[in-house]
Amino acid sequence: MSLDQSDLNTAFRRSVRDHWRAFLIEGVVLVILGVAAIALPPLAGIAAAIVLGWLFLLGGIVGLIATFNQRNAPGFWWSLFSAAIAVLAGGVLLANPLAGVATLTYVLIAFFVLDGVLIIVMALEHRRELSGRWEWMMLGGVMDLVLAAIIIAGLPGTLAWALGLLVGIDLLWGGITLIAMAVHARDST
């Protein structure tokens, strides 16, 4: 039995309508967490570093176990090395989450710079092809570069709040989106 795109869209809409309360509750929780992270960005940054530390550590342990159970598989040593790096990264983040926040902030800066440049290049490519709304794409790339510049200009002080603030904004936006979706689904029943 195969489903086409319209069947999937219909099933998704029905699922959202049937479970709008769950989306609403999740949205409210995300808004609360987002506001808390925005209000206390240093704490949110440390929490993010700790969560990532546990994810790397547990993922690496599972990777080590899986790798040792497949010793004859191609790429055994590369897989073993990858899992060990994950365990090491997780251990480092958990042992010193403050240093982890600084490291993650530098990674965030690099991401904003690279992503901003790539998005601008992509926008220019869309402009050449006369795609509609390429300006919005360009604006997104410029915003990435502006965020990177703000964080860089404030170093080392921004290390304390940049990661937590951006996590908070992401949680808040995700929560608002889920609430809007839930309210729309509720009203359409």
Helices and strands as residue ranges (DSSP letters): H 5-18, H 20-39, H 41-68, H 76-95, H 97-128, H 134-153, G 157-160, H 162-187
